[in-house]
Amino acid sequence: MAATSPAQANIYFTHKTRIAVCILCAGLILALPGCAGGRGVFGGGVDFSLAVAPGSQTVAAGSSIGYAITINQKSGLGPLVQLSVSGLPPGATAGFGGESISGPGTANLVILTAINTPTGTFHLTITGSDFSGTQATEAMMTVTPGPPLLDFIVSVTPASRTTLGGGVVDYKVSVTSDNAAPVNLSVSGLPAGATGIFNPASITHQGTSTLTVTTQDPTAPGFYGLNVIGTDPTGTQKVPIILNIPSVDFTLQQQIGPFTVMAGGNAIGTVTATPVLGALQSVSLSVVSGLPPGASASFSPATLGGPVTSSTLTVTTTTSLMPGLYQLVVQGTDASGIQTVQVPFQVISGNPSAGFFLAAVPDEHEVQPGGSASYTIIVSNNAGPVPPVTFTLTGGPLNGSMGITPLGNNAFLLSVSTDPLDNERITSVLITATGPNGTQQIEVSLQIDQIPIIAKGGL
């Protein structure tokens, strides 16, 4: 990965931390001018560290391995860190025991290899991201030859299923055999109290079987690595699969932050609840912390359920709101428990005499060269009607393109496209809106990733 130049770093941190954070109070992240030299959200760069153990492992093709990903927070606020992994060998798949984690904490990374995964040593990069930035750590994975080829092949779909404790899931097991003897099927690694039944329990020549896994209520939440085992007189084949048991029967996602809003303006986005099984039960939404004085939040609707899985979240500010960095904690509650999601945002000062205010939702994107990003620019005025405005765009990626089009209800779509040969790391777009009584400006950022070059045969 190419290093970020000081000029590029300055562009990024200027956007992310125009006002560096110096006060942590009542769960809010407030910012004052001139503190900590503008280095990162907490005055010292990214707010968490990332570690992986073990650093190197060996696995036979067709088997699975696990890594423990540890997250430590510097500030102690414990914001949600999103996890991802790259550098997997061909034929391998990976999953986390929850793709996001509130630090400090540990997540399990499970990697499933295929029988045809090539041998060699592979360089894995585990990346964590939260509103303060991105960290990465590295691990090695050496793939050795799998067991000798058998007279039969077993495959399982899907590779991962999710259910609550007490739930039931099915996997489809396919068998192709050149042997006249039947292939007998079994499963290992089930959580305590769970059962696995195959129908049929053996297959001769070619066919499919349904593996039904029935869990016990309660079952400890976790990320369970199972093995579907096929056996005939020529030997045994194990196919790794995953059973994920969450603690709550819905997940909660937000599609609004990180955003930037001018003091006096509004930001609008969505919060979505997704059921783990069946229809969504009644989920009540609320903001439990992070609203600074001079701001309010509302949901429409405030309760989700059945076919209604998304709510519009509106964050309303006043001109008295102190500029700085903040973080809302949105909570969803149903009969099974609570899920939370964090919404980071930045408040900037504007020109009240212009008669309107701007917000950018989200205020940052990450793409690969040749990719494109979209931002919603919201024009609002809590003190009266919104005047007509015109836009001017400056900055943006080299050799790329930009445009802004109306969406209705005083919202506009900003589209930014990059060139496939673009080698920039971080760029920004300055949006200038002009109305009858003055102008307002707001900025969004775009991080352009470099496509890694992977040498054949591993490292």
N, C-alpha and C positions, 0 to 999 in steps of 0.2 A: 504494500500500500504506500502510495507516495505521501511524503510529509506535507503538512499544511504550512504554507509560508506565513510569515508574520502579517503580511498585508491581507491574506485570506482570513487568517484568524481574527484580525481586527474587524473585518466585515461581519463575521459570524457573531462575535461577542458584542459588537455595536448593536446588532439587531436583538440579540437575546438578552443583553444586560445593559441597556442604555443607562439604567440606574441600578447600581450594584446593591445586593441585599445586605442589610446590616442588622435588622431587628427581627427576631423570631418571637412572636407573641400570640398566645391563644390560638395556636394552630395556623396563623396567617403568616405569610412570608412578605414582609414589608421592605421597601427599598428606599434608601436615602441617597442623594447625590454625593459623589466623591469618595465613597467607601471602598476599601479593598482594591483600588486600582482598576475596577471593572473586570476582574478575572473571574468569570463564571458566576453562576447564580448565587453561590454562597461565598463569593470572594476567593475561592480557591479551585475553580474549575468544576468538573463533574462531581456530583454529591455522593457518589457511591463507588466502591471498589468491587471487582469481580474476580473470583478465583475458581479453579476447577481441580478436582481430585478424583482419581489419580491423574498425573500429567501424561501418562503414556500407558496404553493397554494393547494387548494382543487378542484377537478373536479369530476363530475359524469361520470361513465362509459358510453361511447358513445359520449362524448362531447370533446371539445378541450380547451386548455389553452395556454397562451403565456408568455414568459419571455424575458426581455430586457438584452442583454449581452453587457456590456460596456468595451471598451478597451482603456487604457491610456498608451501612449508611454513615456518612461523616456527620451529618446534621442531627441524626436521630429522629427525623420526621417520618421516615419509613414510607416514601412515596412508591407507587407501583412501578416496577421495572419490567419491561417487556423483553423476553428472551428469544433468541433465534440462533441457528447454527448453520454454518456453511463449510464447504470443503469435503462433503461426504463422498465416498467412492461410488461408482456406478452400481445400481441395484440396491443400495442401502437406503433406509428411511429412518427418520428420527422423530421423537416426540418428547415433550417435557411434561412432567407431572404438574400441569398448569403452566401456560406460556407466559404468565406474569406472576410476580411475587412481590410482596411488600417487605422491604428490607428492614432490619437484618433477617436473613432466613436462608434456606437451602431448597433448591429445586433439583429433581432427578431428571437427567437426560438419558433416555434409553435409545440405543441405536440398534436397528434390526438389519442384519446383512442377509443377502440372498445366496443361494448355493452357487450362483454364477458370478458373485462379486469378485472382481479381480484381486489377486494378491498384491501386496506392496504396503508401503507406509504412507499414510495420508495425514495431511495437516488440517486439523479442524479449528475453526474460529468460532467461539461462542461470544455473541454480542448481546449486551444489555443496554436498553435505552429508557430514560425517563425524561421528565421535562427539563432537567438540568443538563442533559447531554447524553453521550454514548461512551461506553467502555467495552473493551474486548479482551478476552483471554484465550490462550491457545492450548491445545492438547494434541497428542499424537495417537494415531490408531493404526495398528499394523494388522493386516488381514493375511492369514495363512490359509493354505489349501483346506477345503472342507473334507468331510468324510468321503471314502471311495464311492464312485457312482454305483447306485443301486439299480435293481431291475424295475423300480417304480419311482414315481414322482408325486409328491403331495404339495398342494398349494391351498392357501386359505385367504378368503376375502370376507369382509374388509380386514385390514391389518390391525385396526383398532376399533373398539366399541365402547360406548359410555352408558352407564346406568346408575341409578341410585341403589343404595342398600335395600334389598328386597325385590329388586327388579330382575328382569329376564332379558337376555340378548342372544342373538343367533349369529353364528359364523357359517359360511359355506365352505366345505372342505371338498376339494376335487382330487381324485386319484387316477393316475394312469399307470398301468402295470403290464410288463411283458411276461410275467410269471403266472402260472396256473394257480398258484397258491393265493389265498385271499390276503389282502393288506388289512391288518387289524389296527383300529384307531383308538387312541387314548389321549388324555390331556393332563398336564402337570402345571403346578404353580398357582392353583386356584386359591383365593383368599379363604380364611377360616369360615367353615359353614357353607361354602358354595359347592354346587354340584355341576358336573359337566356330562351331558348325555349325548351320544351320537346316534343318529337315525339315518341309515343303518350303521351298526358298529363295525362292519368290515365291508370291503369292496373287492371284487374280483375283476381283473382286467381294467375296466374303466367305469367311472361313475362318480356321483356326488353324494355327500352325506351332510346333514345339518347338525352342527354342534350347538346345543342349547345350554347356556350357562345360567343357572339360577342362583342368585345371591341371597344371603340371609339379611334380615332386618333386625338389628343394625349390622352393617359391615363397616369396618374402619375405612374412611376415605383414603384413597391412595391410587397409585399408578402401578398396576400389577402386570408383570411380565409372565405370560403363559407360554406353554409349548404344546402344540398339537403333534402327537407322535404317531408315526406310521411304522408298522413292523411286519415283515414277512421273512421267510427263511434266508433271504440274502442279506438282511440287516435291518437297521433302524434309521429313520429320518425324522428330525425335529424341525418344526416350523414355528418360529417365535411370533406371537401375537400379543396384543395389549388389551387389558381390561381396565378402564378408567372409572373410578367411583368417586364422584365429587361429594361435597358435604351438603350442598344446597341444590334444589332441583331447577335452578335457572342460572344463567350467566348474565352479567350486566356490562354493556359497552356504551361508550360515549363517542359521538361524532361532532364535537364542537371545539375541544381544546387540543393543543394550546392555541389560544386566540389572543388578539390584541384589540382593545377597545379604548376609545377616547373617553375621558371623564365627561359624562353627560350623554353618552350614547348607549346603544343596546347591542348585544350580541345574541345570536339565535343559532341553535343547533339541535341535535336530537340525542336522546338516550334510549337505548334498545335493550329489552330483556328477551332472552332466548331460552325456551324451555329445554331441559335436558331430556325429558320424556313426555310424550303426549302433548296436550294443550297447555298453554301458559295459565297458571292459576293467578289469583288476584295478587298483584305486586304493587305496593304503595311506594311512591317515590318522594324523596325529600332531600334537601341539602342540610347535612348535619354539622358542617363546619366550613370555615374558610371564607364566609361572606364578610368583606370589610365594611366598616361604617360608610354609608353613602351608596350602598349597592343592595339590590334585592334579586331574588330568583323565583321563577314560577314555572310550573309544568302544565302542559295541556296535551292529554289529560294527566291528572295527578295519580291515577291508578290504571295499571295495565292488566290485561287478562284476556284469555281466549284468542281471537284473531287480532286483537289490538296489542301489538308488541313494541310500539315506538311512541315516544312522547316528545313534544317540542319543548326544549328548555330555553327560556328567555332570561338573560342576565341584564338587568336594568341598572344603570349607574347615574350618578348626579355629578354636577360640575365640582362639587366639594370633595369628591373622592380623591384620596392621595395617590399620585402616580407610583407605580411599583409593581412587583411580581406577587401574585396571589395564587391560591390553590383551593378550589372547592372540593369537598368530599360529598359525592352524591350517593345516597343509600337507597337500595331497593329491599323491601321486606315482604315476605309471604309466610305462609304457615310453616314452611320447612326451615326458614332461617333468613339470614341477612347477607347481601352482597353489596360491595361498595366499589365505586370507580372514582378516580381523581381527575379533575379538570383544571389544569394549570392555565393561567391567563395573565396578561400584562395590561396595565392601565397606563395610558400616556395622556399628557395634557394636550389640549387643542386650542382652537381660537373660538371662544363662545360667540363672538360677534358675527361669525359666519352664518349662524342660524341653522347649522346642522353639524352632525358628528359622524365619525366613521368607525367601523369595526372590520377586522379581517379574520375570517373563520375558515380553516385554521390559519395560523400565521407562518407556518413552515411546512415544507414537504421534503421528501428524499426520493430521488429517482436515479436510474442509471443513464449513461449517455444515450441520447436518442429518445428518452422518455419525456412525458409531459405531466404537468401538475395543474390542479384547479383550486382556486380560492374563491370564497364568497365574500364580497365587499358589501357591507350593510350600511345604508345611510339612514340616520334617524335623528329625531329632535323631540325630546320629551317635553319641551316648553312650548311647542306649537307645530304648525305644519312643516313638512319637509319641502324645501325649495328645489327646483330642478337644478341638476349639477351636470357638469361635463368633466371628463377624466383625461389626464395625461400620464403616460407611463414612461419611466426612465430606469436605466440600469438593465438588469436581467442577464441571461446567459449570452456568451458570445455566439454568433452565428445561429441563435435561436429565434423564436418568434413569440410575440405577446399580443393579447387582444382582450378587450373587455366588452361584454354584451349584457343587456338587461335581462333579469330573471323575473321581474314583477315585484310589487310591494316594496319598492325602494331597495331591492337587492340586485347585485350585479355579479356576473361570473367573470373572474380573471383567469385566463388560460395562458400557460407558459409552456412552450415546447423547447427542447434542447436538441443540439446537433449530435449525431452518433459519434462524432470525433471530438466532442467537447471534453477537454481535460481539466476543466475547472473543478474545484472542490466545493466552494460555497459562494453563492451569489445572492443578490437581493434586488427586489423590485420596489421602487418608490412610486406610490400611487398619489397623484395630486388631483383633488376634486375642487372644482371652482363653481361657486354659486353666485347669486346676485350681490351678496353682501361680504364675500370673502372666500378664502381658500382653506382647505384642510389637507394634511398629508399623513399617510400611514405607510408602513413598510412591511413586506413579507420576505421570507428567505427561502432559498432553494439549495439543498445540498445535492451535488451530483457525485454519485459514487463512481469509483473506478472499477471496471470489470477485471477481476483477477485473472492472471495468466497462470494456468495450472500445467506444469510439466508432466509428460507421460511417465508412468512408472513411479509416481509419488515423489517424495523429496530425495 
